[in-house]
Amino acid sequence: MVSFFMAKLISTVSDAISYLNTLYESDSTPPSSGEEDFTVWLALFNVAVGLWENEEGMLWKELFVKLADASDGDKTTSAATHSYTCPSDFRFPASGWVWLGSGTNKTALKVIRQEEIQLYPNDTSHWCYFLMDKTPTLELNPNLTVEGGYTISYNYYKYATKLATGTDTFEMADPMFAVYFALSELKKEEGDTSAASIATQKLEAMKTRNEMPAFFGSDNLLNKTENAFGV
Protein backbone atom coordinates (compact mmCIF):
# COMPACT_ATOMS: atom_id res chain seq x y z
CA MET A 1 0.00 0.00 0.00
CA VAL A 2 1.39 3.43 -0.93
CA SER A 3 1.74 5.87 1.95
CA PHE A 4 0.45 9.36 1.10
CA PHE A 5 2.53 10.98 3.82
CA MET A 6 6.27 10.48 3.59
CA ALA A 7 8.62 11.39 6.39
CA LYS A 8 11.57 13.34 5.06
CA LEU A 9 14.32 11.42 6.82
CA ILE A 10 17.07 13.34 5.06
CA SER A 11 17.39 16.71 3.38
CA THR A 12 21.05 17.44 2.64
CA VAL A 13 23.68 15.58 0.65
CA SER A 14 25.60 14.91 3.87
CA ASP A 15 22.50 13.26 5.35
CA ALA A 16 22.14 11.12 2.24
CA ILE A 17 25.83 10.14 2.25
CA SER A 18 25.60 9.07 5.90
CA TYR A 19 22.43 7.07 5.31
CA LEU A 20 23.84 5.38 2.22
CA ASN A 21 27.02 4.56 4.12
CA THR A 22 24.96 2.84 6.82
CA LEU A 23 23.03 0.80 4.27
CA TYR A 24 25.99 -0.09 2.04
CA GLU A 25 29.07 -0.18 4.26
CA SER A 26 27.35 -0.89 7.60
CA ASP A 27 29.71 1.40 9.50
CA SER A 28 29.48 4.78 11.21
CA THR A 29 32.15 6.67 9.28
CA PRO A 30 30.78 8.08 6.02
CA PRO A 31 33.16 9.27 3.29
CA SER A 32 34.13 12.93 3.26
CA SER A 33 34.07 15.41 0.40
CA GLY A 34 36.99 14.76 -1.93
CA GLU A 35 37.13 11.04 -1.25
CA GLU A 36 36.33 8.68 -4.12
CA ASP A 37 33.23 7.16 -2.55
CA PHE A 38 31.78 10.61 -1.83
CA THR A 39 32.34 11.67 -5.45
CA VAL A 40 30.82 8.47 -6.87
CA TRP A 41 27.83 8.53 -4.53
CA LEU A 42 27.19 12.22 -5.25
CA ALA A 43 27.21 11.45 -8.98
CA LEU A 44 24.64 8.67 -8.40
CA PHE A 45 22.43 11.08 -6.42
CA ASN A 46 22.52 13.46 -9.37
CA VAL A 47 21.53 10.65 -11.73
CA ALA A 48 18.55 10.04 -9.44
CA VAL A 49 17.72 13.75 -9.51
CA GLY A 50 17.75 13.65 -13.31
CA LEU A 51 15.48 10.59 -13.40
CA TRP A 52 13.06 12.23 -10.97
CA GLU A 53 13.09 15.54 -12.85
CA ASN A 54 12.38 13.90 -16.20
CA GLU A 55 9.87 11.29 -15.08
CA GLU A 56 7.47 10.84 -17.98
CA GLY A 57 4.31 12.90 -17.71
CA MET A 58 5.17 14.58 -14.40
CA LEU A 59 5.38 18.25 -13.52
CA TRP A 60 6.71 18.29 -9.97
CA LYS A 61 5.20 20.81 -7.55
CA GLU A 62 8.64 21.41 -6.07
CA LEU A 63 9.86 22.84 -9.38
CA PHE A 64 7.22 25.58 -9.68
CA VAL A 65 8.85 28.74 -8.34
CA LYS A 66 8.70 32.55 -8.33
CA LEU A 67 11.09 34.88 -10.11
CA ALA A 68 11.67 36.64 -6.78
CA ASP A 69 13.26 33.45 -5.39
CA ALA A 70 15.65 32.93 -8.31
CA SER A 71 19.39 33.49 -7.84
CA ASP A 72 19.71 35.34 -11.14
CA GLY A 73 17.64 36.77 -13.99
CA ASP A 74 16.31 40.32 -14.44
CA LYS A 75 13.90 41.25 -11.64
CA THR A 76 13.40 44.98 -12.20
CA THR A 77 12.65 47.04 -15.29
CA SER A 78 15.04 49.47 -16.94
CA ALA A 79 13.80 52.59 -18.70
CA ALA A 80 12.87 52.04 -22.37
CA THR A 81 13.97 48.38 -22.16
CA HIS A 82 11.60 45.68 -23.44
CA SER A 83 13.75 42.52 -23.18
CA TYR A 84 14.66 40.88 -19.85
CA THR A 85 16.81 37.82 -19.14
CA CYS A 86 15.09 34.86 -17.47
CA PRO A 87 16.77 32.92 -14.64
CA SER A 88 19.36 30.33 -15.69
CA ASP A 89 17.16 27.53 -14.30
CA PHE A 90 14.09 28.74 -16.27
CA ARG A 91 12.38 25.93 -18.16
CA PHE A 92 9.04 27.46 -19.16
CA PRO A 93 6.56 30.07 -17.84
CA ALA A 94 3.98 28.84 -15.35
CA SER A 95 1.59 31.77 -15.19
CA GLY A 96 -0.65 33.56 -17.66
CA TRP A 97 0.37 37.02 -16.43
CA VAL A 98 3.50 39.01 -15.78
CA TRP A 99 3.24 41.82 -13.24
CA LEU A 100 5.24 45.05 -13.24
CA GLY A 101 5.36 47.04 -10.00
CA SER A 102 4.68 46.20 -6.37
CA GLY A 103 1.92 46.44 -3.78
CA THR A 104 -1.22 48.02 -5.18
CA ASN A 105 0.76 49.76 -7.92
CA LYS A 106 0.96 46.86 -10.36
CA THR A 107 0.36 46.53 -14.07
CA ALA A 108 -0.66 43.13 -15.44
CA LEU A 109 0.66 41.97 -18.80
CA LYS A 110 -1.01 39.01 -20.47
CA VAL A 111 1.42 36.28 -21.52
CA ILE A 112 0.87 35.23 -25.13
CA ARG A 113 2.61 32.59 -27.21
CA GLN A 114 5.51 33.90 -29.24
CA GLU A 115 3.94 32.64 -32.48
CA GLU A 116 0.79 34.68 -31.74
CA ILE A 117 2.47 38.10 -31.88
CA GLN A 118 1.26 38.82 -35.40
CA LEU A 119 -2.33 38.33 -34.25
CA TYR A 120 -2.17 41.29 -31.86
CA PRO A 121 -2.76 44.90 -32.96
CA ASN A 122 0.15 47.31 -33.28
CA ASP A 123 -0.77 49.32 -30.20
CA THR A 124 0.11 49.68 -26.52
CA SER A 125 -1.90 46.70 -25.29
CA HIS A 126 -0.59 45.09 -22.14
CA TRP A 127 0.92 41.84 -23.39
CA CYS A 128 4.26 40.07 -23.34
CA TYR A 129 5.77 36.76 -24.35
CA PHE A 130 8.70 34.52 -23.49
CA LEU A 131 11.23 34.02 -26.26
CA MET A 132 12.22 30.39 -25.78
CA ASP A 133 15.66 30.10 -27.33
CA LYS A 134 18.89 28.87 -25.70
CA THR A 135 18.79 31.82 -23.30
CA PRO A 136 15.07 32.56 -22.69
CA THR A 137 13.99 36.16 -22.30
CA LEU A 138 10.82 37.98 -21.30
CA GLU A 139 9.77 40.28 -24.13
CA LEU A 140 7.35 43.14 -23.47
CA ASN A 141 5.12 44.68 -26.11
CA PRO A 142 7.67 46.98 -27.87
CA ASN A 143 5.06 49.74 -28.07
CA LEU A 144 4.76 50.02 -24.29
CA THR A 145 6.38 52.90 -22.44
CA VAL A 146 8.62 51.19 -19.89
CA GLU A 147 9.90 53.06 -16.84
CA GLY A 148 12.80 51.92 -14.73
CA GLY A 149 12.75 50.46 -11.23
CA TYR A 150 9.54 48.42 -11.41
CA THR A 151 9.60 44.91 -9.92
CA ILE A 152 9.01 42.10 -12.43
CA SER A 153 6.93 39.20 -11.09
CA TYR A 154 6.01 35.85 -12.63
CA ASN A 155 5.99 32.16 -11.84
CA TYR A 156 7.93 29.58 -13.81
CA TYR A 157 8.85 25.91 -13.94
CA LYS A 158 12.54 25.35 -13.28
CA TYR A 159 15.21 22.78 -14.00
CA ALA A 160 16.13 20.70 -10.98
CA THR A 161 19.23 21.88 -9.14
CA LYS A 162 22.21 19.56 -9.39
CA LEU A 163 23.90 18.64 -6.12
CA ALA A 164 27.51 19.70 -5.58
CA THR A 165 28.36 19.95 -1.87
CA GLY A 166 27.44 18.28 1.38
CA THR A 167 25.21 21.18 2.42
CA ASP A 168 23.13 21.16 -0.78
CA THR A 169 19.52 20.11 -0.25
CA PHE A 170 17.31 17.85 -2.34
CA GLU A 171 14.28 19.41 -4.02
CA MET A 172 12.34 16.14 -4.32
CA ALA A 173 9.77 15.38 -1.62
CA ASP A 174 11.47 12.13 -0.60
CA PRO A 175 15.28 12.13 -1.04
CA MET A 176 15.31 8.50 0.09
CA PHE A 177 14.52 7.72 -3.55
CA ALA A 178 17.99 9.00 -4.43
CA VAL A 179 19.58 7.01 -1.60
CA TYR A 180 17.97 3.72 -2.63
CA PHE A 181 18.66 4.39 -6.32
CA ALA A 182 22.35 4.88 -5.50
CA LEU A 183 22.33 1.75 -3.34
CA SER A 184 20.75 -0.26 -6.17
CA GLU A 185 23.48 0.86 -8.56
CA LEU A 186 26.22 -0.02 -6.09
CA LYS A 187 24.73 -3.50 -5.57
CA LYS A 188 23.85 -4.14 -9.20
CA GLU A 189 26.81 -6.46 -9.83
CA GLU A 190 25.79 -8.52 -6.79
CA GLY A 191 22.41 -9.19 -8.34
CA ASP A 192 20.63 -7.58 -5.38
CA THR A 193 17.45 -5.89 -6.65
CA SER A 194 15.84 -5.10 -3.30
CA ALA A 195 17.10 -1.50 -3.25
CA ALA A 196 15.86 -0.95 -6.80
CA SER A 197 12.39 -2.11 -5.78
CA ILE A 198 12.34 0.29 -2.83
CA ALA A 199 13.53 3.15 -5.06
CA THR A 200 10.70 2.43 -7.49
CA GLN A 201 8.17 2.40 -4.64
CA LYS A 202 9.41 5.75 -3.38
CA LEU A 203 9.23 7.31 -6.83
CA GLU A 204 5.67 6.03 -7.28
CA ALA A 205 4.71 7.40 -3.85
CA MET A 206 6.05 10.83 -4.82
CA LYS A 207 4.05 10.70 -8.05
CA THR A 208 0.88 9.86 -6.11
CA ARG A 209 1.49 12.67 -3.66
CA ASN A 210 2.25 15.12 -6.48
CA GLU A 211 -1.07 14.37 -8.20
CA MET A 212 -3.23 14.62 -5.08
CA PRO A 213 -5.53 17.68 -4.90
CA ALA A 214 -5.09 20.14 -2.08
CA PHE A 215 -6.60 19.01 1.23
CA PHE A 216 -10.38 19.48 1.04
CA GLY A 217 -9.85 20.60 -2.57
CA SER A 218 -11.52 19.27 -5.67
CA ASP A 219 -9.56 17.55 -8.41
CA ASN A 220 -12.00 18.95 -11.00
CA LEU A 221 -11.70 22.31 -12.77
CA LEU A 222 -14.48 24.77 -12.02
CA ASN A 223 -16.91 25.23 -14.88
CA LYS A 224 -17.17 29.00 -15.02
CA THR A 225 -20.30 28.82 -17.24
CA GLU A 226 -22.37 27.29 -14.47
CA ASN A 227 -24.34 29.36 -11.98
CA ALA A 228 -22.43 30.51 -8.93
CA PHE A 229 -22.70 33.12 -6.19
CA GLY A 230 -23.85 36.45 -7.61
CA VAL A 231 -25.12 34.94 -10.87
N, C-alpha and C positions, 0 to 999 in steps of 0.2 A: 504494500500500500504506500502511495506517495505521500510524504508529509508536506503540508502546505506551509508550515512554519519551520524555517531552517535556522538553527543556531549558528551564528557566525563565530566559529571557534578560533579563526585566525583572521588577520586583516593585513599584516605587513609581510614582506618577503622574508624577513627574519623569522617571523612566526612560522611561515610555511617551511622554511629550511629546517627549523627545529623539529617540526612535526614529521616531515619526511625522513629526517635522520632517525627519529624514534621508530618509525615503521620499517625502514629499510636496513639501518645499521644496528638497531636495538641497543644504542648506547646514548649517553647523556651529553656528548660533546659534538655539537653540530659543526660543520665546516665553516670557516670564516671567509669573508670577501677576499678574493684573490687566489684562494685555493681551487684546485681543479674541480672538486666535487661541487663547490658553490657555483662555479661558472657553468658547469654542465646542468645542474639542477635549475639554475635561473633560466637557462636557455629552454629547458623543458616547460617551465612555467609559462614562458612567453609563447611557446607553441600552443599551450592550452588556452591562453588568452586569445590567440588568433582563431582557434577552433570555435571558442565561445562567441567571439565577435562576429564571425561569418557563418554561424549556424543557419542553415537554410530556412528562409521564411520568417526569421525572428528580427524584430526591432526591440532591442533591450531598453527597458526604462532607465537603466543607469547611464545610458549614453545620450539621453536627451538633456541638453544643458542650455544655459543662458550665456549670451555674449559677455555679460558683466563678469562672469566667473572664469572666462578664458584668460590664459596667460599672455596672449598676444592678439593681434588683430586691431583694426581701427575701431575705437569706441566713442569718439566724438567727431563732430563735423568740423570741416575747415571751410572758410569762406569761399564761395564760388567753386567748390569741389564736389563733383558728382559721383566719383568712384572711390570705394573704400575697401581695403584689404580685409578678407575674412580670416578668422583664426587658422593657424596651421593644422589644427585637428578637425577642421570643418569638413563634414561629409556631404550634407545637404540641409537646406532650410527646413525647419519644423514648425513654422507658424505662417499664417496667411497675411500677417501685417508686420511692418517695421515701424518702430516709433522713434521720433526725433524729439528730444526735449526731456523734461523731468517733471515730477509732481503733476499738477493740474495743467501745466503748460506743455502739452504734448501734441504733436501732429502725427496722425496715422497715415502711413503709405501702404497701399494695397500691393501685395507681392503677386506679380504676374509671371508667367513662363516666358523665358527669353525669346522663344519663337513666336510669341503673341504681340511683340512690340508693334509690328506694322498694323495691328488691328486697332490700336489706340490713337485717338486724335492728336494732332500736333499742337497741344496746349499745355497748360500748367496743372493738369490733373495730378492728384497725389498717388502716384504709383512708382514702383521700383521693381527690379528683378535681380536675380543672382546669376552672374556670368560664370558658368561651371566649366572652366578650363583647368589647366594644371595648377593654377593659383587662383582659386575662386575669389570673386569680388562682388560687393554689393553695388549695384548701379542705380542711381536715382534718375528720375525723369530729367533729362538734360535741360528742359525748359523751366525747371523750378529755380527759384531764387534761394540759394543755400547760404545761411549765415554760419559763422564759426562758433564753436563752443557748445553745441547742442549734443546731449547724450544720445547715442545710437543704441536701440534696444531691439533684440530679436532672439528667438529660440532656434536652436539647430541640433542636428544629430551629429555626433562626433565619432572619430576613430578612437578605438580603445587605446589607452596609454600603455606603452611597453614598459616593462619593469627593468630597472637598472641597478638599484641599490637596495640594501637591506631595509631601509626605512620607507621604500615605496609601498603604496597600498594597492590592493586589488580593487577593481571597479565592479566585478561580478558579485552577485548576491551571496554566493557560496564558494569561497576560494578553495574549499576542500576538493572541489572538482579538479583544480589544477594540481593539488597535491597527489590525488589518486591517479590522475593521468600520468604525472611524472613517475610515480611508483610503478605503474603498469609498463611504462617504457623501460625502466631499469630492470624489471623482472621478465621482460619479453623473452629473452634467450632461455630462461628457466622453464618456459612454458606455463607460467603462473598467470592465469587470466582473471583472478579474483579482483585485483585492483581495477582492471579495465571495466569489469561489471559494475563496481561501485561508482567509478567515474561516470559511466553512462547513466546510472540511476540519479546521480547528483545533477547532471546536465538536464535530464528530463524533469526533475523536480523544479529546477530554475525556470524551465520553459513553462511549466504549469503555473508557477507563481507569477511569471511575467504576464500571462494571459488572463489572469483573474481580474474581474472588475473591482473597483474600489469597494471597500467595506460598506454594505448597505446600498451599493450602487447598482445600476442596471447595466447589463452587457449589451443592451440594444440602443441604437441611436434614436434620439427623439424625433418624431415626425412633426416638423414645424407646421404642417398644413392642418393638423388636427386642432380641435378646440382646446384652449387652455385658459388660464386665469386671464381675465380682461378681454376675452374674445366673445 
